[in-house]
Amino acid sequence: MSKRHLVLQTDFGLSDGAVSAMHGVALSVDPELSIYNLTHDIPQYNIWDGSYRLFQTINYWPEGTVFVSVVDPGVGTKRLSVVAKTKNNQFIVTPDNGTLTHVKEYIGITEARIIDEKINRLPNSGESYTFHGRDVYAYTAARLAAGVITYEQVGPSLEVEKLVELPIAQPSYTEDAVVGNIDILDVRFGNIWTNIGREIFKKLGIKYGDNLEVTIENNRRHIYKNIIKFGRSFADSRLGEPILFVNSLDKIGVAINQGSFAKAYHIETGANWKITIRKPQGIFN
């Protein structure tokens, strides 16, 4: 069989040799493997962000690509190590701790297998319990990507319904407003990305150039409230002004033109961060 691409994601950062060790293990399985980095800047222990970054990226890779995602605060515990097969015939090697949440919800997972560590573990690493990213995940993923093992040889089957999932809130719509969560930050630029899809947003009957009232709350505490224009791109606002836009995942984002919205207003992500967008009453439209 032809070799598959191997893509790595972790919360390890690049300041030490951890990621390099994972590359080395994979290349020791097959020096001709093509290995790529998705990101190694997931916030430490943040399983939600790891799950979201997989969802953000996975559909843009060829069929058969093998992904490794290691955000693993439970390393060394009884949490399972799995390889999931997606609806689009890709593979994710990861701890079963919620990392598969967004892919399962929005893309689909058809099969899952528990990694049999008696077979799929770096030789002579059996006494190490704190670096499964190197000893189990990179090694198993490389063997799968290189065709050394088949998917069936990963280990015993696990019912997809038993995979650990994090709670996902769905956006809601009323006659004059949509309400959602702040799912993730566009970290480099400080934009905030919501879970409000373009289709539900369109139910407000808005058009480009409309001004909308945006309220952001954290545990019902008001963090931000302002009137913001809905634009096609950042160029539709003046330098330093906020703008609503449709992001690359077809969901609503909020930005400051050449500034960081998240940093300016100390915005974070998660189930407790709510955003409400409504048509304002009065003279704004």
Salt bridges, closest charged atoms under 4 A:
ASP30 OD2 - LYS3 NZ 3.43
GLU32 OE1 - LYS3 NZ 3.90
ASP72 OD2 - ARG79 NH2 2.66
GLU111 OE2 - LYS85 NZ 3.91
ASP116 OD1 - LYS118 NZ 3.37
GLU117 OE1 - ARG121 NH1 3.08
ASP135 OD2 - ARG121 NH2 4.00
ASP135 OD1 - ARG134 NE 2.52
GLU159 OE2 - LYS162 NZ 3.85
GLU165 OE2 - LYS104 NZ 2.86
ASP176 OD2 - ARG278 NH1 3.26
GLU199 OE2 - ARG198 NH1 3.37
GLU199 OE2 - LYS202 NZ 3.98
ASP210 OD1 - LYS207 NZ 3.37
GLU213 OE2 - ARG278 NE 3.43
GLU217 OE2 - HIS222 NE2 3.61
GLU241 OE2 - ARG238 NH1 3.39
ASP250 OD1 - ARG198 NE 2.71
